[in-house]
Each structure stands twice: as structure tokens, then as C-alpha cells.
């Protein structure tokens, strides 16, 4: 393996897969997509990050995570530091959570529903995603449907239970100005893409590339 080669590890958001990154073009890097899977016995983002770290044998790495994938990138960076950390539509720590997520966390709302019920709550995803068109919405739910009920329950609770309060020392954070879930004013030094919502890779593919 060429030690000078740059390896970009892409981590999609909750319920998304490698198709989330299809619209963007990354040059001069070796692409690896770390797709989600349900792993019995793992309940937190921190535990999942330690699992992922065992799969990475390269050096000269970049982690690029979207939404929940950005949170995972933060945790993975803490376990196995990369040269660069890029967060798309994602918080750098729990401090950047919106009030609704903090309230749901305090109320342990993720425990109120069983796995099948969570999978059926499309209206909640619609509210937060703010899809700009029906094609984007269709792509998202096509990806989400490929995941099982158990993974979705893990993901919801892992997000609500995420307790990281310290931001990484250095990272690039990119957020859409119309993101309904994570807001630029709660972030430290974000790059804001005007007119884009939470589905950043599809709405601003050219700018991101």
C-alpha cells in the first residue's frame, strides 16, 4: 500500500448508505465508505467508533461524516485520529444540539417506542430533513428502508445519548443555511452554504466537491 496515498473514509447519516455521497466528487483520494450495520451489544456511538477503528489499517486518513455520520466521525477521530475531519450537516459536540434533541434526550424519548414503531415515523424525518424536492425524499426513504428496525432503534437512542461536550481541536464543519435540525449559530466556525437544508450532499453537490 502506498503510504503517501490519501484515504477518505465517508460515513453516511442515520439510515443512509453510500448513495448519500454519489453526487459529490472527491479527487486524488482513495474512497472508503463505512456503512452502518446493526451490531448486537453495541449501544453508543463511542462503542461503535471503537468497532470501526479496528477496520482502518491505513494512515494519511480523512474522515468525512454527514449528520449522524459526522458524530461518528468525531468519535472515530477520538479513537483513531485522522489528518483531517470534515463534518457535513453535523454537530461537533452535544453542545450544538437543538433544544428539541436535548429535551428528547432528557425525557428518554427513544425508549418510548419499539423498533417497528420508530421505523414508521416518517413524518418526524420529513420535518427534520426538509427535503427540497420529492426526488430527494424518495432517495432518502429508499436508503432508510434497507435498514432493519433494530438498527434504527439503536441509532435514535445513540444520538439522544451522545454525551460528547468537547469539540475536536481542528475540523471543517459545513452546514446549510436552511438546515432545520442543526443551526449555524450554535456552531463555532461553520462554513454555511446558502439555501441548502440538511440533505447537503444532494442539494449542494457541486459546492461540496
N, C-alpha and C positions, 0 to 999 in steps of 0.2 A: 504494500500500500504506500502511496506517495504521501509522505508526512507533510508536504507543503500544500497539499490539496485542502481546500476549504469545504467543510461538511455542514450543510444546512439541515437541521432537524426541525421539521414542521409538525406542529401539534394542533389539530383542529379543535373547535369548540365542542361543547356538550351536544351529543347526538349527531355530530358532523363527521365526515370521513375525508379522505384525501381529495375528493372532488371540491372541497372548500377552497383549495389552493389552485385548482385548474386555471382560473382566469389570470393569475399573475405569472410573470416570467422572471425567473432568477437566473442570472448569468454567472458563469465562472465559478459555480459551486456544485458539489455533489449533493443531490437531493435525497433525503430520507424522510419518510412520513411515519410518525409514531401514532398509529391509530389506536383508538380506545378498545378495550375489551373488559368484560366483567370478570373480576378475579375474586372468588370467594375468600373471605378472610381479610381483605383489604377494605378499609372503611374511610380512609382520609386521603387527601391529596399528598401529604407528606409520605405516607406509606407507598402510594402508587409511584411517586418520584423515585424512591429507592429501588423499586422494581424496574422502572425504565432505565435507571442508571446502569444496571447490570447488562443492558443490551447495547450500550455505547462503548465501543472499543477504539474509536478514532480520537485524534487530537485535532486542534485547529477547528473548533466547532462553533456554530452559531445556532442558537435556539430561537425559533420564531413561533409564537403561540397566539392563537385567536380566542378571545373570550375565556372560557374555562381552560382552554389550551394555554392561554397566557399565564394563568395562575399556576398551571402545571409547569410551565417553563420557568417561572420564578422558583418553584420548589426544586425542580431538577437542577437549576443553576446553583442552588444552595448545597446540593449533594455532590454534583459533578460540574464544577464551574466551566462555563464556555467563554470563548473570546468575546462574543457579542450576545446580547439578549434583546430581542425585539418583541414588543407586546402590541397586538392589534386588537382594538376594541376590548381591552382587558385592564383590570386594575393591577397596580404594582404591589398592593397590600390591602388588607381588610379596611384600612383607614379610608380607602377610596370607594367603599361600598355605598350604594344609595340607602336612604333611610328604610325603604321597604324591605331590602335584603337583611339589614340589621335587625329589624323588627321580627321578620320571619325566623331569623336565627334565634333570637331570644325566646320566641314562642315555641321553638322546636317544631315548626310547621311541617317540615319534611317528614316527620313521624306520623302526621295525621292521616296520611293516605297510603294505601298499599301500592305495590309496584304497578299493577294494571291500571289503577285509577290515575296515577301520575302520567302514564303514557297517553291517556285520553284527554289530558288538559291542554289541548291545542290553543284554546283562547288565551291562556297565560303566555305561551310562547309568542303568539301573534302580537300581544300587547308590548312585549319587551323588544322583539325583533324589529318591528316597524318596517316590514318589507316594502320596498319601493314599487314592486310590481308582482303580479301573480306568478310569473316565471321563477323569480327568486324564491317565493314562498313554496312553490312546488318542489324545487330542488332541495330546499331545507327539509321538508317533510319526507321526501323520498329517502334522504340520508337518515333521518331520525327513525324511520320505520324499520331500518335494517338492524337497529339495536334492540335488545331484549328488555323486558320490563325490569329485570333485576339490575341491569346496568344503569338505567335511568334513575332508579331509586338511589343507587349508590351516588350517582353524580349530583343529584339535588341535595342530598344530605352532606356530601363532601364540600360543596360550595357554601352551604349555610354554616358548616362547622369550621371553615377555613379560619385560622386564628393568627395568621402572619401579620404582624403590626409594623415590622421594619421593611422599608423599601430596599431593593438591591442598591449597591453603591453606584452602578452605572448601567443604563439601559436606554433604549429608544422606545418611546410609547406613542402610538399613533391612534387617534380617536376621531370618529365622525362627529361633526358639529350637531347632528340631529340624533345621536345615539340616545335612546330612551332609557337605557339601563345604567351605563357608566358615563359620567359627565366630566368634561374637561376641567371645570372649575375645582373639582376635588383632587385633581392630579397635580404633580409637581411641575413638570416642564413638558407637557404633551405637544406633539405635532398634530394640529387639528385640520382635518380635511373637510372643507365646507360642503354642506349639502348632503353628506353621507350619514347613514344610520349605522346600526350595529352589524349589518351584513357587509362589512367593509370590503372584503376581497372581491365580491361581485359588483359592488357599487362604484368602487374606485380602483379597479384593477390596474389601469394604466399608470395612475399616480403612484400606487404602491410599488409597482415594478420599477 
